[in-house]
Structures are given as structure tokens and as C-alpha cells.
Amino acid sequence: MTEPLDVAKLQRRLAEFAAARDWQPYHTPKNLVAALSVEASELVEIFQWLTPEESARVMDDPGTAHRVTDEIADVLAYLLQLCEVLGVDPLAALDAKIDRNERRFPAP
């Protein structure tokens, strides 16, 4: 049986993966943000010319679903690595942002 996934475990795996390849010198905030932007753009590219209806069904095609899943994973990987390098707890940051948005945009 595998252990449940959590953000800290994934960040450790990413750090270990990079360390085993001596990639840490390249994992600067600037480089990670650039890589994050590139991967997000690759995700956008999949949806670029789809209609709203087609985009809602994108996961119905196994080939496209695989591409979407891979690009989401790439985006998340770079985001988690950036958080690690900057010392940001991504879940705490999101929680705080939701709190601010609830105050800024109260429900009717």
C-alpha cells in the first residue's frame, strides 16, 4: 500500500530529484518562475482554439487528457519548487488569499 500524498512529501521528492541531478544551481526563483510560465503556456496551448463546450470535454479523449494531466503536473511541480526555494507554504498562502478574497468580494 502506498502512503497518502501531501504537499511536503511531493516537495521533498522534487528536491531529491533535482539534487540527484545537481540541478539546484538552476533552481533560482527567476528560473523557476520562467519555467512555471512556460509550462502554464503549454497548458493554455491545449485549450487555445477549443470552444467552451470542447474545453469542458477535454478529458474525454485519452490522448488529450494525458497531455492536460502532464502539463498540470509540470505547472504544479514548478510552483511547489518555487514555494520551497522562497520558503512559502503554498497551502497557507492559498488559505490566506481565500480569506482576503472573502472580505474583498462578500457573497450577496
Kinemage of the C-alpha trace (Angstrom):
@kinemage 1
@onewidth
@group {chain A} dominant
@subgroup {mainchain}
@vectorlist {calphas} color= white
{ca met a 1} P 0.000 0.000 0.000
{ca thr a 2} L 1.335 3.443 -0.886
{ca glu a 3} L 1.460 6.362 1.535
{ca pro a 4} L -1.013 9.186 1.013
{ca leu a 5} L 0.409 12.134 -0.899
{ca asp a 6} L 0.841 15.538 0.668
{ca val a 7} L 2.495 18.762 -0.427
{ca ala a 8} L 5.549 18.396 1.818
{ca lys a 9} L 6.266 14.868 0.570
{ca leu a 10} L 5.980 15.980 -3.033
{ca gln a 11} L 8.280 18.937 -2.392
{ca arg a 12} L 10.842 16.565 -0.828
{ca arg a 13} L 10.614 14.239 -3.844
{ca leu a 14} L 11.116 17.160 -6.221
{ca ala a 15} L 14.099 18.408 -4.188
{ca glu a 16} L 15.630 14.925 -4.109
{ca phe a 17} L 15.081 14.523 -7.853
{ca ala a 18} L 16.814 17.848 -8.543
{ca ala a 19} L 19.636 17.142 -6.080
{ca ala a 20} L 20.375 13.755 -7.646
{ca arg a 21} L 20.937 15.552 -10.956
{ca asp a 22} L 22.750 18.563 -9.446
{ca trp a 23} L 20.061 20.912 -10.758
{ca gln a 24} L 19.815 23.102 -7.627
{ca pro a 25} L 22.082 25.831 -9.086
{ca tyr a 26} L 19.481 26.309 -11.829
{ca his a 27} L 16.502 26.348 -9.483
{ca thr a 28} L 16.629 30.050 -8.726
{ca pro a 29} L 13.372 31.939 -8.197
{ca lys a 30} L 13.812 33.634 -11.602
{ca asn a 31} L 14.366 30.366 -13.436
{ca leu a 32} L 11.543 28.583 -11.637
{ca val a 33} L 9.100 31.394 -12.410
{ca ala a 34} L 10.148 31.312 -16.065
{ca ala a 35} L 9.713 27.534 -16.201
{ca leu a 36} L 6.323 27.848 -14.486
{ca ser a 37} L 5.235 30.366 -17.111
{ca val a 38} L 6.379 28.114 -19.953
{ca glu a 39} L 4.532 25.106 -18.544
{ca ala a 40} L 1.375 27.167 -17.954
{ca ser a 41} L 1.602 28.318 -21.571
{ca glu a 42} L 1.863 24.714 -22.727
{ca leu a 43} L -1.359 24.011 -20.815
{ca val a 44} L -3.010 27.041 -22.427
{ca glu a 45} L -1.914 25.800 -25.854
{ca ile a 46} L -4.044 22.660 -25.462
{ca phe a 47} L -7.170 24.762 -24.889
{ca gln a 48} L -6.308 27.711 -27.141
{ca trp a 49} L -8.671 27.084 -30.049
{ca leu a 50} L -11.297 24.956 -28.325
{ca thr a 51} L -14.827 26.193 -27.902
{ca pro a 52} L -16.113 26.393 -24.320
{ca glu a 53} L -18.040 23.182 -24.954
{ca glu a 54} L -14.989 21.377 -26.342
{ca ser a 55} L -12.873 22.541 -23.429
{ca ala a 56} L -15.427 21.102 -20.981
{ca arg a 57} L -14.975 17.696 -22.668
{ca val a 58} L -11.187 17.807 -22.996
{ca met a 59} L -10.684 14.887 -20.608
{ca asp a 60} L -12.925 12.618 -22.714
{ca asp a 61} L -10.126 11.992 -25.227
{ca pro a 62} L -7.412 9.832 -23.621
{ca gly a 63} L -4.571 11.406 -25.623
{ca thr a 64} L -5.597 14.940 -24.813
{ca ala a 65} L -6.383 14.011 -21.209
{ca his a 66} L -2.841 12.659 -20.848
{ca arg a 67} L -1.364 15.904 -22.209
{ca val a 68} L -3.537 18.012 -19.882
{ca thr a 69} L -2.597 15.888 -16.879
{ca asp a 70} L 1.116 16.095 -17.710
{ca glu a 71} L 1.040 19.869 -18.135
{ca ile a 72} L -0.890 20.321 -14.887
{ca ala a 73} L 1.754 18.186 -13.175
{ca asp a 74} L 4.537 20.307 -14.692
{ca val a 75} L 2.874 23.544 -13.540
{ca leu a 76} L 2.378 22.179 -10.040
{ca ala a 77} L 5.948 20.843 -9.880
{ca tyr a 78} L 7.472 24.203 -10.714
{ca leu a 79} L 5.090 26.027 -8.384
{ca leu a 80} L 5.958 23.710 -5.493
{ca gln a 81} L 9.678 24.078 -6.217
{ca leu a 82} L 9.312 27.861 -6.266
{ca cys a 83} L 7.497 27.769 -2.930
{ca glu a 84} L 10.263 25.593 -1.481
{ca val a 85} L 13.020 27.943 -2.668
{ca leu a 86} L 11.193 31.048 -1.390
{ca gly a 87} L 10.042 29.480 1.881
{ca val a 88} L 6.347 29.894 1.070
{ca asp a 89} L 3.812 27.407 2.435
{ca pro a 90} L 1.525 27.073 -0.603
{ca leu a 91} L -1.477 25.825 1.372
{ca ala a 92} L -1.174 28.613 3.954
{ca ala a 93} L -0.761 31.158 1.154
{ca leu a 94} L -3.897 29.892 -0.576
{ca asp a 95} L -5.863 29.819 2.669
{ca ala a 96} L -4.876 33.427 3.433
{ca lys a 97} L -5.731 34.517 -0.108
{ca ile a 98} L -9.199 32.948 0.115
{ca asp a 99} L -9.726 34.809 3.414
{ca arg a 100} L -8.750 38.109 1.743
{ca asn a 101} L -10.998 37.401 -1.250
{ca glu a 102} L -13.941 36.606 1.018
{ca arg a 103} L -13.530 40.041 2.600
{ca arg a 104} L -12.995 41.792 -0.740
{ca phe a 105} L -15.854 40.023 -2.512
{ca pro a 106} L -18.555 39.204 0.052
{ca ala a 107} L -21.282 36.838 -1.064
{ca pro a 108} L -24.572 38.561 -1.825
